[in-house]
Amino acid sequence: MKRRESTSALSLIFCLSMMLMMLRPSSSAVVEDDVKCLRGVQQSLSGPQGGLSSWNFGNTSAGFICSFSGVFCWNDHENRVIRLQLPSMSLSGQIPSSLQFCSSMTNLDLSSNSLSGPIPSSICDWLPYLVTLDLSSNSLSGPIPPELSNCKYLNTLTLDGNSLSGEIPNSLSHLDRLKSVSVANNKLSGPIPPFFAATGFDSSSFDGNSGLCGRPLGKCGGGGGLGKTGLIIIVAAGVFGAAASLLFAFALWWWFFRRSSRHRRGGAGKRRTGAGGEGWVERLRSHRYTQVSLFQKPIVKVRLADLMAATNDFDPENVIECGGSVSGVCYKAVLSDGSALAVKRLRRSWVGISEKQFRAEMGRLGQLRHPNLVPLLGFCIAVEDERLLVYKHMPSGSLASLLHGSGRLTPLDWPSRLRIGVGAARGLAWLHHTCQPPFLHQSMSSSTVLLDEDYEARIIDFGLACLSRRRPVESNGVGDSSAMSSALINGDLGELGYIAPEYSSNPVVTAKGDVYAFGVVLLELATGQKPLEVIGNADEGFKGNLVDWFNWLSSNGRVKDAIDRSLRGKGYDDQILRFLEVARGCVASTPKERHTMYQVYTSLKSINEVHDFSDQYDEFPLVLGKNDPDHQE
C-alpha cells in the first residue's frame, strides 16, 4: 500500500514538472527583434577583446541589452534600442544588415572604426526614424545612396573621412530637417547640389574632395586658364542666355498685356458679376487690407490681399472642386510658404442674412472639428454681399470626380470605396447625433465628399444652407407650388438627383432628407453610376434616375447586376451586396422607413471591421436617448 502511494506521489511530481516545462517559454521563442539586431551586429563586426565581445546574450531578464556598452534603450525595462553608439572601438567589417531589426532606432554612430564596403541603400528602410547618422572616419567606399532621402527625420548626416566616390545625390535636397552635413575628405566629384549652398552649409562640409565644385566651393569648370573648348562653351552659353532672356522678357510682356486686356474687356464671366460691368475682383481690390478672420490665431495677420495674391486675383484657372457649385465657387490658394488653402466665394443668394448673423454662424461652424469634416479655417467679409470662406485644401479632389471624371486611369477599388463610404457616414452621423442642435447638411452629394492626401473622406458645405436667403419655409403640409419649384431648381433642398421625394410636396428640410441624399452617394460608390444618368451596364432603353434603376433591379431579384463591372468577381461581391442593402435602407420612399445616420454608419462599419479610425469619434452622445434627429415625426 505504501509502495503504491509512493508511486502515485512520484507520478504526480513528474506530471507537475512536465507541465512547468511546457509552460516555461522557450528562450528562442521570446527573442525580440532588437536582440536579434544586436546579436547580428556582434557577429558581423569584429573587434578587440572588451568591445562587442562583452555583450552577453545569455541573460534574458527584462531590458538586459540596455546594459550593453554603447546601447541606449527607450526605457531600462524594455529591449527596444533608441541609440547605438559604437565610436572608436576598432571595429571592422561591413555595415550589418541585422540593423533592420532595430527599427525604432533614432541615432546610429559607427564613426572612427575600420568599416569597409558600401553604405547600404536600404539603411533608411531599416531605420526609418533616424535623426542622426554618423559613419565618419571609416573606409567606406562606393557612392552615397540617393535612398538616404528616405530618412525623412534626419537632422545630422556625417560621412567625412571615407573613400566615397561619385556625385552627391540631388535627392538629399528633400531632407527638410537636415541641419548638419559633412562629406569632407572623400573621393566625391561633380557639382554640389544648390540646396546645400542655399541653406547655408559652409565649405568645410565639402573640403577634401578634389572633384567637387560649385557653391560653397569654387565654381565648376575653373582651372589654370580657359582652353579653346572652354571659351567656345562660355560664348555659346552667353549667346543662349541672351536669347533666353529676350524670350522670357517677351513672354512676360505678353502675359501682362493679356492680363490687362482681360481686365479692360470687363466680360470675363467668372471674374465679373456686378451691375454695370464692374468686376467683383476690382471691388475687392479697394478693400484688400480687410483682415481675414481665422479661428486659430496666426503668427502674422492674414489680409484679403494675401488671398488675392495666393489665387492670382481669383483667376478662373485656379477654380477647383470644393463642394457643390450651388453654394459658390472655390479657388485654390497657394501661399508664399507653399501651403495650399481653398477659398470659396459664396453666391450672393447664399448670404441673405445680416453681417452679425453671418459672423455668429461662422463662429458655430468654425468650432466643428472632426476627422471626416473639411476644417473651416476662417472667413472674410469683404464688401457689400461678398463673403469668402477659407478651408483646408483637399488635394485628392471630390468623390464625384474620382467616380465619374475622365482623368482617372484606373477605377477606385472596393476597399477604397468602402473606406470612403464609412468615413463620410461617420462625419454626417457626427453632425446629426453629436451636435446640439443637430447640423443638417441639406446639400449632401458626391461633390461634397472631398478626399485628403490619404483618400480619407471629408465632408464640406455642412451648415451653409442656413446662410441662404431662399431657405424653405414650413407650409403646414400645403405647399405653394411655385415656391417649391423655385426651391428645387435653386438648390435650396440639395442637388438634383439627391433630393428626397417628400420635398416635392413639402419642402421642409429634415435629417431623413440628408439620409436619402447620402443613400444616393452609397449607390454611386457601389454601382459607379451617376445619380441622374444610368449608362454602361444599365439595361437598354431604361429611363430614370439611379434610385429608380436600383429599385427596378431589386424588385426583379437582380441586385447583383447593379454592382459596378470593374468591381465584380474581385472577391468582394458579398460585401458590396451588404453595402447596397444599407443604401436601400437610406433611399426608402418614405422618411419613416429610412435608417438614421448613426444606424447607417454602424451598419457600414460592420461590413469590414478593419479600420484605423480613432475611437474618440465613435462615441455619439445620444441626448436624452433620442438617436434620431427627426424623432418628432
C-alpha positions as CSV (number, residue, x, y, z in Angstrom):
1,M,0.0,0.0,0.0
2,K,2.8,2.4,0.9
3,R,4.6,1.5,-2.3
4,R,1.5,2.3,-4.3
5,E,1.2,5.7,-2.6
6,S,4.8,6.4,-3.2
7,T,4.4,5.6,-6.9
8,S,1.4,7.8,-7.1
9,A,3.3,10.7,-5.5
10,L,6.2,10.3,-7.9
11,S,3.8,10.3,-10.8
12,L,2.2,13.5,-9.6
13,I,5.6,15.2,-9.2
14,F,6.6,14.1,-12.7
15,C,3.4,15.5,-14.2
16,L,3.8,18.8,-12.5
17,S,7.3,19.0,-13.7
18,M,6.3,18.4,-17.2
19,M,3.6,21.0,-17.0
20,L,6.0,23.6,-15.7
21,M,8.4,22.8,-18.5
22,M,5.6,23.2,-21.1
23,L,4.5,26.5,-19.5
24,R,8.0,27.9,-19.4
25,P,8.6,29.9,-22.6
26,S,11.4,28.8,-24.8
27,S,14.2,31.3,-24.8
28,S,14.4,31.1,-28.6
29,A,10.7,31.8,-28.8
30,V,10.9,35.1,-27.0
31,V,13.9,36.5,-28.8
32,E,12.9,40.1,-29.7
33,D,13.8,41.9,-32.9
34,D,16.2,44.3,-31.1
35,V,18.0,41.4,-29.5
36,K,18.3,39.8,-33.0
37,C,19.6,43.1,-34.2
38,L,22.4,43.4,-31.7
39,R,23.3,39.7,-31.9
40,G,23.8,40.3,-35.7
41,V,25.9,43.4,-35.1
42,Q,28.2,41.4,-32.7
43,Q,28.6,38.6,-35.3
44,S,29.2,40.9,-38.2
45,L,31.7,43.3,-36.7
46,S,35.0,42.0,-35.3
47,G,37.0,44.0,-32.8
48,P,39.4,43.6,-29.8
49,Q,38.5,42.0,-26.6
50,G,36.4,44.1,-24.3
51,G,34.5,45.6,-27.3
52,L,31.3,43.9,-28.5
53,S,32.6,40.6,-27.0
54,S,31.4,42.0,-23.7
55,W,27.8,41.7,-24.9
56,N,26.3,38.7,-23.1
57,F,23.2,37.3,-24.6
58,G,22.9,34.5,-22.0
59,N,21.0,36.9,-19.8
60,T,17.2,37.0,-20.7
61,S,16.0,39.4,-18.0
62,A,13.8,42.4,-19.0
63,G,15.8,45.0,-20.7
64,F,19.1,43.1,-20.4
65,I,20.5,44.6,-23.6
66,C,20.2,48.1,-22.2
67,S,23.3,47.4,-20.1
68,F,25.4,46.7,-23.1
69,S,28.3,49.1,-23.9
70,G,27.1,51.7,-26.4
71,V,23.4,50.6,-26.3
72,F,20.7,53.0,-25.1
73,C,17.1,51.9,-24.8
74,W,13.8,53.7,-24.8
75,N,13.5,52.6,-21.1
76,D,15.5,50.2,-19.0
77,H,12.8,47.6,-18.8
78,E,12.2,47.1,-22.5
79,N,14.6,45.6,-25.1
80,R,14.0,48.4,-27.6
81,V,17.1,50.3,-28.8
82,I,16.8,54.1,-29.3
83,R,20.6,54.8,-29.8
84,L,23.6,52.7,-30.9
85,Q,26.8,54.5,-30.3
86,L,30.0,52.5,-31.1
87,P,32.7,55.1,-32.0
88,S,36.4,54.4,-31.8
89,M,36.1,50.7,-31.0
90,S,38.4,49.4,-33.8
91,L,35.5,47.5,-35.4
92,S,35.9,46.1,-38.8
93,G,33.5,44.6,-41.3
94,Q,30.6,45.9,-43.3
95,I,27.6,47.7,-42.0
96,P,25.4,44.9,-40.7
97,S,22.1,44.1,-42.4
98,S,20.8,43.0,-38.9
99,L,20.3,46.7,-38.1
100,Q,16.9,46.3,-39.8
101,F,15.6,44.6,-36.6
102,C,16.3,47.8,-34.6
103,S,13.6,49.7,-36.5
104,S,12.9,52.1,-33.6
105,M,16.4,53.4,-33.5
106,T,16.9,57.2,-33.9
107,N,20.7,57.6,-33.6
108,L,23.4,55.4,-35.2
109,D,27.1,56.3,-34.5
110,L,29.7,53.9,-36.0
111,S,32.4,56.6,-36.5
112,S,36.2,56.2,-36.2
113,N,36.3,52.5,-36.9
114,S,37.6,50.4,-39.8
115,L,34.3,49.6,-41.6
116,S,34.5,48.9,-45.3
117,G,32.2,48.3,-48.2
118,P,29.3,50.5,-49.3
119,I,26.6,52.3,-47.4
120,P,23.6,50.1,-47.7
121,S,20.9,51.7,-50.0
122,S,18.3,50.2,-47.7
123,I,19.5,51.7,-44.5
124,C,16.6,54.2,-44.3
125,D,14.1,51.3,-44.9
126,W,15.8,49.5,-42.0
127,L,15.9,52.6,-39.7
128,P,13.1,54.9,-40.9
129,Y,13.2,57.2,-37.8
130,L,16.9,58.0,-37.9
131,V,17.7,61.5,-36.7
132,T,21.5,61.2,-36.5
133,L,23.7,59.0,-38.8
134,D,27.5,59.2,-38.2
135,L,29.6,56.9,-40.3
136,S,32.7,59.2,-40.4
137,S,36.3,58.1,-40.3
138,N,36.0,54.6,-41.7
139,S,37.0,53.0,-45.0
140,L,33.5,53.0,-46.7
141,S,33.5,53.1,-50.5
142,G,31.1,53.4,-53.3
143,P,28.5,56.1,-53.9
144,I,26.3,58.0,-51.4
145,P,23.0,56.2,-51.8
146,P,20.2,58.5,-53.2
147,E,17.9,56.5,-51.0
148,L,19.2,58.4,-47.9
149,S,16.5,60.9,-48.8
150,N,14.0,58.3,-47.3
151,C,15.3,59.2,-43.8
152,K,12.7,61.9,-43.5
153,Y,13.6,62.8,-39.9
154,L,17.4,63.1,-40.5
155,N,19.0,66.1,-38.8
156,T,22.6,65.2,-38.9
157,L,24.5,63.3,-41.6
158,T,28.2,62.8,-41.1
159,L,30.1,60.8,-43.8
160,D,33.5,62.5,-43.8
161,G,36.8,60.7,-43.8
162,N,35.9,57.7,-46.0
163,S,36.5,56.7,-49.6
164,L,33.1,57.5,-51.0
165,S,33.0,58.3,-54.7
166,G,30.6,59.7,-57.3
167,E,28.3,62.7,-57.1
168,I,26.4,64.0,-54.1
169,P,22.8,62.9,-54.8
170,N,20.3,65.7,-55.6
171,S,17.7,63.7,-53.7
172,L,19.3,64.8,-50.4
173,S,17.7,68.1,-51.1
174,H,14.4,66.5,-49.9
175,L,15.7,66.2,-46.4
176,D,13.8,69.2,-45.0
177,R,15.1,68.7,-41.4
178,L,18.8,68.4,-42.3
179,K,20.8,70.9,-40.2
180,S,24.3,69.4,-40.3
181,V,26.1,67.6,-43.0
182,S,29.7,66.6,-43.7
183,V,31.1,64.7,-46.7
184,A,34.6,66.1,-46.4
185,N,37.7,64.1,-47.2
186,N,36.3,61.6,-49.6
187,K,36.7,61.0,-53.4
188,L,33.5,62.7,-54.4
189,S,33.2,64.6,-57.7
190,G,30.7,66.7,-59.7
191,P,28.7,69.7,-58.8
192,I,27.3,70.2,-55.2
193,P,23.5,70.4,-55.3
194,P,22.4,74.0,-55.0
195,F,20.3,73.1,-51.9
196,F,23.4,73.0,-49.7
197,A,24.5,76.5,-50.7
198,A,21.0,77.9,-50.4
199,T,20.6,76.5,-46.8
200,G,23.9,77.9,-45.5
201,F,26.2,74.9,-45.3
202,D,29.8,76.1,-45.4
203,S,32.8,74.9,-47.4
204,S,34.2,72.8,-44.6
205,S,31.4,70.3,-45.1
206,F,32.8,69.5,-48.6
207,D,36.6,70.1,-48.4
208,G,39.0,67.4,-49.3
209,N,37.1,66.2,-52.4
210,S,39.2,67.3,-55.4
211,G,36.5,66.6,-57.9
212,L,33.7,68.6,-56.2
213,C,32.8,72.0,-57.4
214,G,30.1,74.7,-57.1
215,R,29.0,76.7,-54.1
216,P,30.1,76.9,-51.4
217,L,33.4,75.7,-53.1
218,G,34.8,77.2,-56.3
219,K,32.9,77.4,-59.5
220,C,32.6,74.4,-61.7
221,G,34.9,74.5,-64.7
222,G,37.6,76.6,-63.0
223,G,41.3,75.9,-63.6
224,G,44.6,77.3,-64.8
225,G,43.1,79.1,-67.8
226,L,40.5,78.7,-70.4
227,G,41.2,76.4,-73.3
228,K,39.7,76.8,-76.7
229,T,36.8,74.4,-75.9
230,G,36.1,76.2,-72.6
231,L,36.0,79.6,-74.4
232,I,33.6,78.2,-77.0
233,I,31.3,76.9,-74.3
234,I,31.3,80.2,-72.5
235,V,30.5,82.2,-75.7
236,A,27.8,79.7,-76.6
237,A,26.3,79.9,-73.1
238,G,26.3,83.7,-73.3
239,V,24.5,83.7,-76.6
240,F,22.0,81.2,-75.4
241,G,21.5,83.1,-72.2
242,A,20.9,86.4,-74.0
243,A,18.3,84.7,-76.3
244,A,16.6,83.1,-73.4
245,S,16.4,86.4,-71.6
246,L,14.8,88.1,-74.6
247,L,12.3,85.2,-74.9
248,F,11.5,85.5,-71.2
249,A,11.1,89.2,-71.5
250,F,8.7,88.9,-74.5
251,A,6.7,86.2,-72.7
252,L,6.4,88.4,-69.6
253,W,5.3,91.3,-71.7
254,W,2.7,89.2,-73.4
255,W,1.4,87.9,-70.1
256,F,1.0,91.4,-68.7
257,F,-0.6,92.6,-72.0
258,R,-3.2,89.8,-72.0
259,R,-3.9,90.2,-68.3
260,S,-4.5,94.0,-68.6
261,S,-6.6,93.4,-71.7
262,R,-8.8,90.9,-69.8
263,H,-9.3,93.4,-67.1
264,R,-10.3,96.1,-69.6
265,R,-12.7,94.0,-71.5
266,G,-14.9,93.6,-68.5
267,G,-16.6,90.5,-69.8
268,A,-14.6,87.8,-68.1
269,G,-17.6,85.7,-67.0
270,K,-16.4,84.1,-63.8
271,R,-14.4,87.1,-62.8
272,R,-17.3,89.6,-63.3
273,T,-20.6,89.6,-61.6
274,G,-21.5,93.2,-60.6
275,A,-24.0,95.6,-62.2
276,G,-22.7,98.0,-64.8
277,G,-20.0,95.6,-65.9
278,E,-17.9,96.3,-62.7
279,G,-15.7,93.3,-61.8
280,W,-16.1,91.9,-58.4
281,V,-12.3,91.4,-58.1
282,E,-11.8,95.1,-58.8
283,R,-14.2,95.9,-56.0
284,L,-12.3,93.6,-53.7
285,R,-9.0,95.3,-54.6
286,S,-10.2,98.5,-52.9
287,H,-10.7,96.5,-49.7
288,R,-7.5,94.5,-49.9
289,Y,-6.5,95.4,-46.4
290,T,-9.5,93.9,-44.9
291,Q,-8.5,91.3,-42.3
292,V,-9.3,87.6,-42.7
293,S,-11.0,86.3,-39.5
294,L,-9.2,83.0,-38.6
295,F,-10.4,80.6,-35.9
296,Q,-6.9,79.8,-34.8
297,K,-4.8,82.8,-34.1
298,P,-2.0,83.0,-36.8
299,I,1.5,84.2,-36.2
300,V,1.0,87.1,-38.6
301,K,-2.2,88.7,-39.7
302,V,-3.8,87.5,-42.9
303,R,-5.5,90.0,-45.1
304,L,-7.7,89.9,-48.2
305,A,-4.6,91.0,-50.3
306,D,-2.9,87.7,-49.2
307,L,-5.8,85.6,-50.5
308,M,-5.9,87.6,-53.8
309,A,-2.2,87.1,-54.3
310,A,-2.5,83.4,-53.5
311,T,-5.2,82.9,-56.0
312,N,-3.7,85.2,-58.7
313,D,-6.6,87.6,-58.2
314,F,-9.1,84.7,-58.2
315,D,-8.1,83.6,-61.7
316,P,-10.6,81.1,-63.3
317,E,-7.6,78.8,-63.9
318,N,-7.4,78.3,-60.2
319,V,-11.0,77.1,-59.8
320,I,-11.1,73.7,-58.1
321,E,-13.7,71.2,-56.9
322,C,-14.7,72.2,-53.4
323,G,-18.2,71.1,-52.7
324,G,-21.5,71.8,-54.5
325,S,-21.5,74.5,-57.1
326,V,-24.9,75.8,-55.8
327,S,-23.3,77.4,-52.8
328,G,-20.4,79.1,-54.6
329,V,-17.1,78.7,-56.5
330,C,-13.8,77.5,-55.0
331,Y,-10.3,78.7,-55.8
332,K,-7.0,77.1,-54.9
333,A,-4.8,79.5,-52.9
334,V,-1.1,78.8,-52.7
335,L,0.6,80.8,-50.0
336,S,4.1,82.1,-50.1
337,D,5.4,79.2,-48.0
338,G,4.0,76.7,-50.5
339,S,1.0,75.6,-48.4
340,A,-2.4,75.4,-50.0
341,L,-5.9,76.5,-49.0
342,A,-9.3,76.5,-50.6
343,V,-11.2,79.8,-50.8
344,K,-14.9,79.6,-51.5
345,R,-16.7,82.7,-52.8
346,L,-20.3,82.3,-51.7
347,R,-23.0,83.1,-54.2
348,R,-24.9,86.3,-53.3
349,S,-28.2,84.4,-52.9
350,W,-26.5,82.4,-50.2
351,V,-25.7,85.3,-48.0
352,G,-29.1,86.7,-47.3
353,I,-28.5,87.2,-43.5
354,S,-27.1,90.2,-41.7
355,E,-23.4,90.6,-41.0
356,K,-24.0,89.9,-37.3
357,Q,-25.8,86.7,-38.0
358,F,-23.2,85.6,-40.6
359,R,-20.4,86.1,-38.0
360,A,-22.4,84.1,-35.5
361,E,-23.0,81.3,-37.9
362,M,-19.3,81.2,-38.9
363,G,-18.4,81.1,-35.2
364,R,-20.5,77.9,-34.8
365,L,-19.1,76.3,-38.0
366,G,-15.5,77.2,-37.1
367,Q,-15.8,75.2,-33.8
368,L,-16.6,71.9,-35.6
369,R,-13.6,69.7,-35.8
370,H,-13.8,66.1,-36.9
371,P,-11.6,63.8,-38.9
372,N,-14.3,63.4,-41.6
373,L,-15.1,67.1,-42.0
374,V,-13.2,69.6,-44.1
375,P,-12.0,72.2,-41.5
376,L,-13.3,75.7,-41.9
377,L,-10.3,77.8,-41.1
378,G,-11.7,81.3,-41.4
379,F,-13.8,83.8,-43.3
380,C,-13.7,87.3,-44.8
381,I,-16.4,89.9,-45.1
382,A,-15.0,92.0,-48.0
383,V,-17.5,94.4,-49.5
384,E,-21.3,94.5,-50.0
385,D,-22.5,90.9,-50.3
386,E,-19.1,89.4,-50.9
387,R,-18.3,86.6,-48.4
388,L,-15.3,84.4,-48.6
389,L,-14.8,81.1,-46.7
390,V,-11.3,79.7,-46.1
391,Y,-11.0,75.9,-45.9
392,K,-8.1,73.4,-45.7
393,H,-7.3,72.3,-49.2
394,M,-8.1,68.7,-50.1
395,P,-5.6,67.6,-52.7
396,S,-7.4,64.5,-54.0
397,G,-10.5,66.3,-55.2
398,S,-14.1,65.2,-54.8
399,L,-15.6,61.7,-54.8
400,A,-17.7,62.8,-57.9
401,S,-14.6,63.5,-60.0
402,L,-13.0,60.2,-58.9
403,L,-16.0,58.1,-59.8
404,H,-17.3,59.9,-62.8
405,G,-14.4,62.0,-64.1
406,S,-12.4,61.1,-67.2
407,G,-9.0,61.9,-65.8
408,R,-8.5,58.8,-63.6
409,L,-6.9,55.9,-65.5
410,T,-7.9,53.1,-63.1
411,P,-11.2,53.0,-61.2
412,L,-11.3,53.1,-57.4
413,D,-11.0,49.6,-55.9
414,W,-13.6,48.3,-53.5
415,P,-11.7,48.6,-50.2
416,S,-11.1,52.3,-51.0
417,R,-14.8,52.9,-51.8
418,L,-15.9,51.1,-48.6
419,R,-13.5,53.2,-46.6
420,I,-14.8,56.4,-48.2
421,G,-18.4,55.4,-47.5
422,V,-17.7,54.6,-43.9
423,G,-15.7,57.8,-43.3
424,A,-18.4,60.0,-44.9
425,A,-21.1,58.2,-42.9
426,R,-19.2,58.8,-39.7
427,G,-18.9,62.5,-40.5
428,L,-22.5,63.0,-41.3
429,A,-23.7,60.9,-38.3
430,W,-21.5,63.1,-36.1
431,L,-23.2,66.2,-37.4
432,H,-26.7,64.7,-36.8
433,H,-26.2,63.0,-33.5
434,T,-23.4,64.8,-31.6
435,C,-24.1,68.5,-32.3
436,Q,-26.9,70.1,-30.4
437,P,-28.9,71.3,-32.2
438,P,-28.1,68.8,-35.0
439,F,-26.4,70.2,-38.1
440,L,-28.4,69.2,-41.2
441,H,-26.3,69.3,-44.4
442,Q,-29.1,69.9,-46.9
443,S,-26.6,69.6,-49.9
444,M,-25.2,66.1,-49.5
445,S,-23.8,64.7,-52.7
446,S,-20.7,63.0,-54.1
447,S,-19.4,66.5,-54.8
448,T,-19.5,67.5,-51.2
449,V,-17.4,64.4,-50.2
450,L,-13.8,65.5,-50.6
451,L,-10.7,63.4,-50.2
452,D,-7.5,64.3,-48.5
453,E,-4.0,63.2,-49.4
454,D,-4.6,59.7,-47.8
455,Y,-8.0,59.4,-49.6
456,E,-9.9,59.8,-46.4
457,A,-13.4,61.1,-46.8
458,R,-14.0,64.7,-45.7
459,I,-17.5,66.4,-45.9
460,I,-17.7,70.0,-46.9
461,D,-20.6,72.6,-47.2
462,F,-22.1,71.5,-43.9
463,G,-24.1,74.3,-42.2
464,L,-24.1,76.6,-45.3
465,A,-27.8,76.1,-46.1
466,C,-28.7,78.4,-43.1
467,L,-27.0,81.3,-44.9
468,S,-29.3,81.1,-48.0
469,R,-31.9,83.9,-48.3
470,R,-34.2,81.3,-50.1
471,R,-34.5,78.9,-47.2
472,P,-37.6,76.6,-47.4
473,V,-40.4,77.7,-45.1
474,E,-42.8,75.2,-43.5
475,S,-46.2,75.3,-45.1
476,N,-48.2,73.1,-42.7
477,G,-48.4,70.4,-45.4
478,V,-49.9,72.7,-48.0
479,G,-47.1,73.9,-50.2
480,D,-47.0,76.8,-52.6
481,S,-46.2,75.0,-55.9
482,S,-44.2,78.0,-57.3
483,A,-42.2,78.4,-54.2
484,M,-41.5,74.6,-54.1
485,S,-40.4,74.6,-57.7
486,S,-38.1,77.5,-57.1
487,A,-36.6,75.8,-54.0
488,L,-35.9,72.7,-56.0
489,I,-34.4,74.5,-59.0
490,N,-32.3,76.9,-57.0
491,G,-30.7,74.1,-54.9
492,D,-32.1,75.0,-51.5
493,L,-33.1,71.4,-50.9
494,G,-29.9,69.9,-52.4
495,E,-28.6,69.0,-55.8
496,L,-30.8,67.4,-58.4
497,G,-30.7,63.6,-58.2
498,Y,-30.2,63.7,-54.4
499,I,-33.4,65.4,-53.3
500,A,-35.7,63.3,-51.2
501,P,-39.1,62.6,-52.8
502,E,-41.2,64.1,-50.0
503,Y,-39.6,67.6,-50.6
504,S,-41.7,67.9,-53.8
505,S,-44.8,68.3,-51.8
506,N,-43.5,69.8,-48.5
507,P,-40.0,71.4,-48.7
508,V,-39.2,71.3,-45.0
509,V,-35.7,70.0,-44.6
510,T,-35.2,67.0,-42.2
511,A,-32.4,64.7,-41.2
512,K,-34.1,61.9,-43.2
513,G,-33.7,64.1,-46.3
514,D,-29.9,64.0,-45.6
515,V,-30.1,60.3,-45.2
516,Y,-31.8,59.9,-48.6
517,A,-29.1,62.0,-50.3
518,F,-26.4,60.0,-48.6
519,G,-28.0,56.8,-49.8
520,V,-27.6,58.1,-53.4
521,V,-23.9,58.6,-52.7
522,L,-23.7,55.0,-51.5
523,L,-25.3,53.8,-54.7
524,E,-22.8,55.8,-56.7
525,L,-19.9,54.1,-54.8
526,A,-21.3,50.6,-55.4
527,T,-22.6,51.0,-59.0
528,G,-20.3,53.6,-60.4
529,Q,-23.3,55.3,-62.0
530,K,-24.3,58.9,-61.9
531,P,-27.4,60.0,-59.9
532,L,-29.3,61.3,-62.9
533,E,-27.8,59.2,-65.8
534,V,-27.6,55.4,-65.8
535,I,-25.3,54.2,-68.5
536,G,-22.9,51.4,-69.3
537,N,-24.2,48.3,-67.6
538,A,-27.8,49.5,-67.4
539,D,-30.5,47.8,-69.4
540,E,-31.0,49.3,-72.8
541,G,-34.0,51.6,-73.0
542,F,-34.2,52.2,-69.2
543,K,-35.1,55.8,-68.4
544,G,-34.9,57.1,-64.9
545,N,-32.5,58.1,-62.2
546,L,-30.1,55.9,-60.3
547,V,-32.6,55.2,-57.4
548,D,-35.3,54.2,-59.9
549,W,-32.9,51.9,-61.7
550,F,-31.7,50.3,-58.4
551,N,-35.3,49.8,-57.2
552,W,-36.2,48.2,-60.5
553,L,-33.4,45.7,-60.3
554,S,-34.2,45.0,-56.7
555,S,-37.9,44.3,-57.5
556,N,-36.7,41.8,-60.2
557,G,-34.3,40.0,-57.9
558,R,-31.3,41.3,-59.9
559,V,-29.4,43.4,-57.2
560,K,-26.1,41.8,-58.2
561,D,-26.4,43.4,-61.6
562,A,-26.2,46.8,-60.0
563,I,-22.6,46.2,-58.9
564,D,-20.0,48.2,-60.9
565,R,-18.5,45.9,-63.6
566,S,-15.0,47.0,-62.5
567,L,-15.7,45.5,-59.0
568,R,-17.4,42.2,-59.9
569,G,-15.6,39.0,-59.3
570,K,-12.8,40.5,-57.3
571,G,-13.8,38.7,-54.1
572,Y,-15.9,41.5,-52.6
573,D,-19.3,40.7,-54.1
574,D,-20.8,39.7,-50.7
575,Q,-19.5,42.9,-49.1
576,I,-20.9,45.0,-51.9
577,L,-24.3,43.4,-51.6
578,R,-24.4,44.2,-47.9
579,F,-23.4,47.7,-48.8
580,L,-26.3,48.0,-51.3
581,E,-28.6,46.7,-48.6
582,V,-27.6,49.7,-46.4
583,A,-28.1,52.0,-49.3
584,R,-31.6,50.6,-49.9
585,G,-32.5,51.5,-46.3
586,C,-31.4,55.1,-47.0
587,V,-33.4,55.7,-50.2
588,A,-36.7,54.3,-49.0
589,S,-39.6,56.3,-50.4
590,T,-41.0,57.5,-47.0
591,P,-38.8,59.1,-44.3
592,K,-40.1,56.8,-41.5
593,E,-38.7,53.7,-43.4
594,R,-35.2,55.2,-43.6
595,H,-32.4,54.5,-41.2
596,T,-30.8,57.2,-39.1
597,M,-27.3,58.2,-39.9
598,Y,-26.0,56.5,-36.8
599,Q,-27.6,53.3,-37.9
600,V,-26.1,53.8,-41.4
601,Y,-22.6,54.3,-40.0
602,T,-22.7,51.3,-37.7
603,S,-24.1,49.1,-40.5
604,L,-21.4,50.1,-42.9
605,K,-18.7,49.8,-40.3
606,S,-19.8,46.2,-39.6
607,I,-19.2,45.2,-43.3
608,N,-15.5,45.2,-42.7
609,E,-14.1,45.8,-39.2
610,V,-10.6,46.5,-40.4
611,H,-10.4,50.3,-39.7
612,D,-8.0,52.6,-38.0
613,F,-10.5,55.3,-37.1
614,S,-10.0,56.9,-33.7
615,D,-12.4,55.6,-31.1
616,Q,-12.8,59.2,-29.8
617,Y,-15.2,60.0,-32.7
618,D,-17.1,56.7,-32.5
619,E,-18.8,57.9,-29.3
620,F,-22.1,59.6,-30.3
621,P,-23.7,61.2,-27.2
622,L,-27.3,60.5,-28.0
623,V,-29.0,63.2,-26.0
624,L,-31.9,62.0,-23.9
625,G,-31.7,58.7,-25.7
626,K,-33.0,60.3,-28.9
627,N,-30.8,58.9,-31.6
628,D,-33.0,60.2,-34.4
629,P,-32.9,64.0,-35.0
630,D,-36.3,63.6,-36.7
631,H,-37.9,61.8,-33.7
632,Q,-40.7,64.3,-33.7
633,E,-42.1,63.0,-37.0
